[in-house]
């Protein structure tokens, strides 16, 4: 687990540096004389291709800003190269994604606020869509508890994890499942991301799940990941994590994001419980907890919660 966390910390640092580099105005400066005026153009290579960018009419402040930016860009690129070297040492490989997977990642990013808002509603977090959007964008919100703000931000971090290109290309294995829970429960429980070692009670039912045994969980999860149909696989994994209550808390949130990684890694779509169907879903969950009969809740998830891309 610690090695995975270290790897993902490097991935996040690389992503932050790449974002800063992409937002920076930098490149080889050319000042062109055109019809008596002077205009600034930048030349640089992007993804191996030469690009020329028109910046604006020449002025000394803008010119000096670009010169300073070039120093920052040089440092950012040096740090990115060093992180890539460290990632290579721990076996992290940036795999070229298919167009379908990239399309799926773009779809998830466009709907990220809505998806997180719906997960918050499912969890009983008292926020509006606009509150959720403001929190995700780093704004300050009044009349919302610090814990609820933290839950929203933790969901954002877990989604950012699975939407990273390297993670999207990685297996949906036990280690990833645990890492998702660690991010979701960050700052709430010291043992977040580890299988629970204490009994838990579930609201609305007297049924209690057994303590999870790691070897058994890994074997059962492996069987689920062997299911051929991608949608059945994702839904079965979601229900498995939810009913087993693998972690001390955050199991519904963890299960949904984990199921989405299964879908996104194959360019198959997204799964999220609609706001208007939360009550129905919770009722179906109680029946599923108590009987282990999954046909009704699977039908609900297939019909109401899946966005299919295949």
Helices and strands as residue ranges (DSSP letters): H 2-22, E 28-34, E 37-46, E 49-57, H 60-89, H 99-110, H 112-123, H 129-136, H 146-163, H 165-168, H 174-184, H 214-225, H 230-244, H 251-264, E 269-271, G 275-277, H 278-291, H 295-300, I 301-305, E 306-308
